Each structure stands twice: as structure tokens, then as C-alpha cells.
Amino acid sequence: MKKLLPAFVLATALAALPLCAADSAKSDSKQRSVTTMGTVKVTIPADSAKLHVSLFAGEPTLDEANNRLDVLLDDFQAELKKRGFPAKAVVLENRDVRKMWDNSAYSRKFLGYRASAQVIVTIEDISKLSPLITHVGLREEYASCYPVLSSSKIGVERKAVLSSALRTAREKAEILAKEGGAKLGALLNASEEEVRNNYYSRANLAYNSIVSSDDDDSSNDNDSDSATPAGKHVISINVRVRATFALH
């Protein structure tokens, strides 16, 4: 019977190993942590853009409306050519014709036909954008939306400020840890958050200075010096990092 005792003790010890491992994993899962976000705003000069321009022609008959719109399109394309835009930079996106009515309180009067077309102009030289916006704004038959700005430097600038966004997240975490009577530990994980909701500034448009931003929440912003230079077309982007740090 005594010879069987060591074997029994060994078997008992081996059976206890999985429990010890489970207890260790359970202990690790209780690691205290804090998660914060750091956001850094970057202003980048735009180097290209797309401008959507609508042309309208209202006439008593269908043929007159279409013919008038043809003239407007020819005039606009001639103006773009004069301003140095190649033919491939101009695309006719759509064209339609609708009846116009005067819907007063007592009668419904037919006014004629309204022909319209939308043209997309790709602008590779950003210095040509403001003069084109001004030209379109001075024509009664033309209208334009806010331009879609682009920059070849967005990817590089975004990567350059990732570390700054992470530092901002850590500074916030240190404040929270101190308030909670804990000590901030190592970085456990971090990821870049996508920030959307593009918008353009109407005030800047009036001064031929456009701001495009994909900021959707100013509560977590830590803005750098990103004031819009007068008369410049710039893009403002927010680089946001979500980071989790250990607490001890």
C-alpha cells in the first residue's frame, strides 16, 4: 500500500495543473485598464478638386428649352477650354427636362419646360478653382455645389500624426489613473478610429476659401494650429486613436 502512495500523489498533482492554469488565466482577465481616445486635427493644402456645375434653361416649348440648354453647354465648354481645362476633365453626368407649373392658390398654370444638365469638372490645378467658382456664381443659368477637395498628401500626413494622437490618448489616461488612485501601465492595444461626416464651410466659400473636414465629434478633439489661410483651399482631417492602458 505504501508503494502506491507516490503514484497517487503524482496523479493528484497532475490533475491540479489545469485548475492552476485556469486560475492564472482568470487572474489575467481581471487586469484593470483604462481606454481613452486621442484626436489630432491636421490641415492640408488641397492640390486638386471636383466641381459639380448645374446648367438650367427655361423656355415655353420643349424644343426651345433643349436648344437653349445646348447653347449653354457649348458656351460653358468653350469657357473651360479657354481656362485651360482639357476635354477629358469635363464630364456630362446627366440631363433631363421637366414641365414648369405655377401652382397658385386658385389655379395651376403651365409655364413651359425646364431643361437641365449637370457637369463635373475635374480640376488638377487648384489655383483654377476659385476663378471658376466665381464665374459660375455670376451666371444666372449656372449653379454649383461645394467642391470636393483632394490632396495627394493626406495618407502621409495621417501617418505622421498617429504618434501624436497616441500621446494625447496616454495623457488623458494618466489623468484618469491619477484621479482613480492608480498607476498607469503599459499600452495593451491601440487602433485608429475612422472619423466621418464631411462638410464644407459656407462662410469660407464666400471668400473663395474652402474647408473640408471629416470631423464628427469635437468633444475629443485636441486641435493643433489649423486656422484656414485666407484665400486657400485646405482639407482638415482628424486622426483619432483609441488606446487601452493597463492600470496598477
URQUIDA-V348659 format. One record per pair of residues at least 12 apart in sequence whose C-alpha atoms are under 10 Angstrom apart, sorted by the first residue. I is the first residue (numbers start at 0). GAP is how many residues later the second one is. If there is no record, write none. Layout:
I & GAP
I & GAP
//
This chain:
30 & 215
30 & 216
30 & 217
31 & 150
31 & 152
31 & 153
31 & 213
31 & 214
31 & 215
31 & 216
32 & 140
32 & 144
32 & 149
32 & 151
32 & 152
32 & 153
32 & 154
32 & 155
32 & 211
32 & 212
32 & 213
32 & 214
32 & 215
33 & 136
33 & 138
33 & 139
33 & 140
33 & 142
33 & 143
33 & 150
33 & 151
33 & 153
33 & 154
33 & 209
33 & 210
33 & 211
33 & 212
33 & 213
34 & 134
34 & 135
34 & 137
34 & 138
34 & 141
34 & 152
34 & 153
34 & 154
34 & 155
34 & 207
34 & 208
34 & 209
34 & 210
34 & 211
35 & 130
35 & 132
35 & 133
35 & 134
35 & 135
35 & 136
35 & 137
35 & 138
35 & 140
35 & 154
35 & 184
35 & 205
35 & 206
35 & 207
35 & 208
35 & 209
36 & 128
36 & 129
36 & 130
36 & 131
36 & 132
36 & 133
36 & 134
36 & 135
36 & 136
36 & 153
36 & 154
36 & 155
36 & 156
36 & 183
36 & 184
36 & 203
36 & 204
36 & 205
36 & 206
36 & 207
37 & 124
37 & 125
37 & 126
37 & 127
37 & 128
37 & 129
37 & 130
37 & 131
37 & 132
37 & 133
37 & 134
37 & 135
37 & 154
37 & 155
37 & 182
37 & 183
37 & 184
37 & 200
37 & 201
37 & 202
37 & 203
37 & 204
37 & 205
38 & 122
38 & 123
38 & 125
38 & 126
38 & 127
38 & 128
38 & 129
38 & 130
38 & 153
38 & 154
38 & 156
38 & 176
38 & 179
38 & 180
38 & 181
38 & 182
38 & 183
38 & 184
38 & 185
38 & 198
38 & 199
38 & 200
38 & 201
38 & 202
38 & 203
39 & 118
39 & 121
39 & 122
39 & 123
39 & 124
39 & 125
39 & 126
39 & 128
39 & 180
39 & 181
39 & 182
39 & 183
39 & 184
39 & 197
39 & 198
39 & 199
39 & 200
39 & 201
40 & 117
40 & 120
40 & 124
40 & 172
40 & 173
40 & 174
40 & 180
40 & 181
40 & 182
40 & 183
40 & 184
40 & 185
40 & 195
40 & 196
40 & 197
40 & 198
40 & 199
41 & 112
41 & 115
41 & 116
41 & 118
41 & 119
41 & 171
41 & 181
41 & 182
41 & 183
41 & 184
41 & 193
41 & 194
41 & 195
41 & 196
41 & 197
42 & 111
42 & 114
42 & 168
42 & 169
42 & 170
42 & 181
42 & 182
42 & 183
42 & 184
42 & 185
42 & 191
42 & 192
42 & 193
42 & 194
42 & 195
43 & 106
43 & 107
43 & 108
43 & 109
43 & 110
43 & 113
43 & 167
43 & 168
43 & 182
43 & 184
43 & 189
43 & 190
43 & 191
43 & 192
43 & 193
44 & 81
44 & 104
44 & 105
44 & 106
44 & 107
44 & 108
44 & 109
44 & 166
44 & 183
44 & 184
44 & 187
44 & 188
44 & 189
44 & 190
44 & 191
45 & 79
45 & 80
45 & 81
45 & 102
45 & 103
45 & 104
45 & 105
45 & 106
45 & 107
45 & 108
45 & 164
45 & 165
45 & 166
45 & 186
45 & 187
45 & 188
45 & 189
45 & 190
46 & 76
46 & 77
46 & 78
46 & 79
46 & 80
46 & 102
46 & 103
46 & 104
46 & 105
46 & 106
46 & 186
46 & 187
46 & 188
47 & 74
47 & 75
47 & 76
47 & 77
47 & 78
47 & 79
47 & 80
47 & 81
47 & 99
47 & 100
47 & 101
47 & 102
47 & 103
47 & 104
47 & 185
48 & 72
48 & 73
48 & 74
48 & 75
48 & 76
48 & 77
48 & 79
48 & 80
48 & 98
48 & 99
48 & 100
48 & 101
48 & 102
48 & 184
49 & 39
49 & 40
49 & 70
49 & 71
49 & 72
49 & 73
49 & 74
49 & 76
49 & 79
49 & 95
49 & 96
49 & 97
49 & 98
49 & 99
49 & 100
50 & 39
50 & 68
50 & 69
50 & 70
50 & 71
50 & 72
50 & 78
50 & 81
50 & 82
50 & 93
50 & 94
50 & 95
50 & 96
50 & 97
50 & 98
51 & 39
51 & 40
51 & 41
51 & 66
51 & 67
51 & 68
51 & 69
51 & 70
51 & 91
51 & 92
51 & 93
51 & 94
51 & 95
51 & 96
52 & 23
52 & 39
52 & 40
52 & 64
52 & 65
52 & 66
52 & 67
52 & 68
52 & 80
52 & 83
52 & 89
52 & 90
52 & 91
52 & 92
52 & 93
52 & 94
53 & 19
53 & 38
53 & 39
53 & 40
53 & 41
53 & 62
53 & 63
53 & 64
53 & 65
53 & 66
53 & 82
53 & 87
53 & 88
53 & 89
53 & 90
53 & 91
54 & 14
54 & 15
54 & 17
54 & 18
54 & 21
54 & 40
54 & 60
54 & 61
54 & 62
54 & 63
54 & 64
54 & 81
54 & 84
54 & 85
54 & 86
54 & 87
54 & 88
54 & 89
55 & 12
55 & 13
55 & 16
55 & 17
55 & 39
55 & 40
55 & 41
55 & 58
55 & 59
55 & 60
55 & 61
55 & 62
55 & 84
55 & 85
55 & 86
55 & 87
56 & 12
56 & 13
56 & 14
56 & 15
56 & 40
56 & 56
56 & 57
56 & 58
56 & 59
56 & 60
56 & 83
56 & 84
56 & 85
57 & 39
57 & 40
57 & 41
57 & 42
57 & 53
57 & 54
57 & 55
57 & 56
57 & 57
57 & 58
57 & 83
58 & 40
58 & 41
58 & 52
58 & 53
58 & 54
58 & 55
58 & 56
59 & 39
59 & 40
59 & 50
59 & 51
59 & 52
59 & 53
59 & 54
60 & 38
60 & 50
60 & 51
60 & 52
60 & 53
61 & 35
61 & 36
61 & 37
61 & 50
61 & 51
61 & 52
61 & 53
62 & 50
62 & 52
63 & 48
63 & 49
63 & 50
63 & 51
64 & 32
64 & 33
64 & 47
64 & 48
64 & 49
64 & 50
64 & 51
65 & 29
65 & 30
65 & 31
65 & 47
65 & 48
65 & 49
65 & 50
66 & 48
67 & 46
67 & 47
67 & 48
68 & 26
68 & 28
68 & 45
68 & 46
68 & 47
68 & 48
68 & 72
69 & 45
69 & 46
69 & 47
71 & 44
71 & 45
71 & 69
71 & 70
72 & 19
72 & 43
72 & 44
72 & 45
72 & 46
75 & 43
75 & 60
75 & 66
76 & 13
76 & 42
78 & 53
78 & 56
79 & 41
79 & 52
82 & 45
82 & 48
82 & 49
83 & 41
83 & 44
84 & 36
84 & 37
84 & 38
84 & 39
84 & 40
84 & 43
85 & 35
85 & 36
85 & 37
86 & 34
87 & 33
87 & 34
88 & 31
88 & 32
88 & 33
88 & 34
88 & 35
89 & 29
89 & 30
89 & 31
89 & 32
89 & 33
90 & 27
90 & 28
90 & 29
90 & 30
90 & 31
91 & 25
91 & 26
91 & 27
91 & 28
91 & 29
92 & 24
92 & 25
92 & 26
92 & 27
93 & 22
93 & 23
93 & 24
93 & 25
93 & 26
94 & 20
94 & 21
94 & 22
94 & 23
94 & 24
95 & 18
95 & 19
95 & 20
95 & 21
95 & 22
96 & 16
96 & 17
96 & 18
96 & 19
96 & 20
97 & 14
97 & 15
97 & 16
97 & 17
97 & 18
98 & 12
98 & 13
98 & 14
98 & 15
98 & 16
99 & 12
99 & 13
99 & 14
100 & 12
115 & 25
115 & 26
116 & 25
117 & 24
117 & 25
117 & 26
118 & 25
119 & 24
119 & 27
120 & 26
121 & 25
121 & 26
122 & 24
122 & 26
122 & 27
123 & 26
125 & 23
125 & 24
125 & 106
125 & 107
126 & 105
126 & 106
128 & 18
128 & 79
128 & 80
128 & 104
129 & 75
129 & 77
129 & 78
129 & 79
129 & 80
129 & 101
129 & 102
129 & 103
130 & 77
132 & 12
132 & 13
132 & 14
132 & 72
132 & 73
132 & 75
133 & 72
133 & 74
145 & 53
145 & 54
145 & 55
145 & 56
145 & 59
145 & 64
145 & 65
145 & 66
146 & 53
146 & 58
146 & 63
146 & 64
146 & 65
146 & 86
147 & 50
147 & 51
147 & 52
147 & 62
147 & 63
147 & 64
147 & 87
148 & 51
148 & 61
148 & 62
148 & 63
148 & 64
148 & 84
148 & 85
148 & 86
149 & 62
149 & 83
149 & 84
149 & 85
150 & 83
150 & 84
153 & 81
153 & 82
153 & 83
156 & 80
156 & 82
157 & 79
157 & 80
157 & 81
157 & 82
158 & 80
159 & 79
160 & 77
160 & 78
160 & 79
161 & 29
161 & 30
161 & 77
161 & 78
161 & 79
162 & 76
162 & 78
163 & 75
163 & 76
163 & 77
164 & 27
164 & 56
164 & 57
164 & 73
164 & 74
164 & 75
164 & 76
164 & 77
164 & 78
165 & 21
165 & 24
165 & 25
165 & 26
165 & 73
165 & 74
165 & 75
165 & 76
165 & 77
166 & 74
166 & 76
167 & 53
167 & 54
167 & 72
167 & 73
167 & 75
168 & 21
168 & 51
168 & 71
168 & 72
168 & 73
168 & 74
168 & 75
168 & 76
169 & 14
169 & 16
169 & 17
169 & 72
169 & 73
169 & 74
169 & 75
172 & 12
172 & 70
172 & 71
172 & 72
172 & 73
172 & 74
173 & 71
173 & 73
176 & 68
176 & 69
176 & 70
176 & 71
179 & 67
180 & 66
180 & 67
181 & 64
181 & 65
181 & 66
182 & 63
182 & 64
182 & 65
183 & 61
183 & 62
183 & 63
183 & 64
184 & 59
184 & 60
184 & 61
184 & 62
184 & 63
185 & 58
185 & 59
185 & 60
185 & 61
185 & 62
186 & 56
186 & 57
186 & 58
186 & 59
186 & 60
187 & 55
187 & 56
187 & 57
187 & 58
188 & 53
188 & 54
188 & 55
188 & 56
188 & 57
189 & 51
189 & 52
189 & 53
189 & 54
189 & 55
190 & 49
190 & 50
190 & 51
190 & 52
190 & 53
191 & 47
191 & 48
191 & 49
191 & 50
191 & 51
192 & 45
192 & 46
192 & 47
192 & 48
192 & 49
193 & 20
193 & 21
193 & 22
193 & 44
193 & 45
193 & 46
193 & 47
194 & 18
194 & 19
194 & 20
194 & 21
194 & 22
194 & 42
194 & 43
194 & 44
194 & 45
195 & 17
195 & 18
195 & 19
195 & 20
195 & 21
195 & 41
195 & 42
196 & 15
196 & 16
196 & 17
196 & 18
196 & 19
196 & 20
197 & 13
197 & 14
197 & 15
197 & 16
197 & 17
197 & 18
197 & 38
197 & 39
198 & 12
198 & 13
198 & 14
198 & 15
198 & 16
198 & 17
199 & 12
199 & 13
199 & 14
199 & 35
200 & 12
203 & 24
203 & 26
203 & 27
203 & 28
203 & 29
204 & 26
204 & 28
206 & 23
206 & 24
206 & 25
207 & 22
207 & 23
207 & 24
207 & 25
208 & 19
208 & 20
208 & 21
208 & 22
208 & 23
208 & 24
208 & 25
209 & 18
209 & 19
209 & 20
209 & 21
209 & 22
209 & 23
209 & 24
209 & 25
210 & 16
210 & 17
210 & 21
210 & 22
210 & 23
210 & 24
210 & 25
210 & 26
211 & 21
211 & 22
211 & 23
211 & 24
211 & 25
212 & 21
212 & 22
212 & 23
212 & 24
212 & 25
213 & 21
213 & 22
213 & 23
213 & 24
213 & 25
214 & 21
214 & 22
214 & 23
214 & 24
214 & 25
215 & 22
216 & 21
217 & 20
219 & 20
220 & 17
220 & 18
220 & 19
221 & 16
221 & 18
222 & 15
//
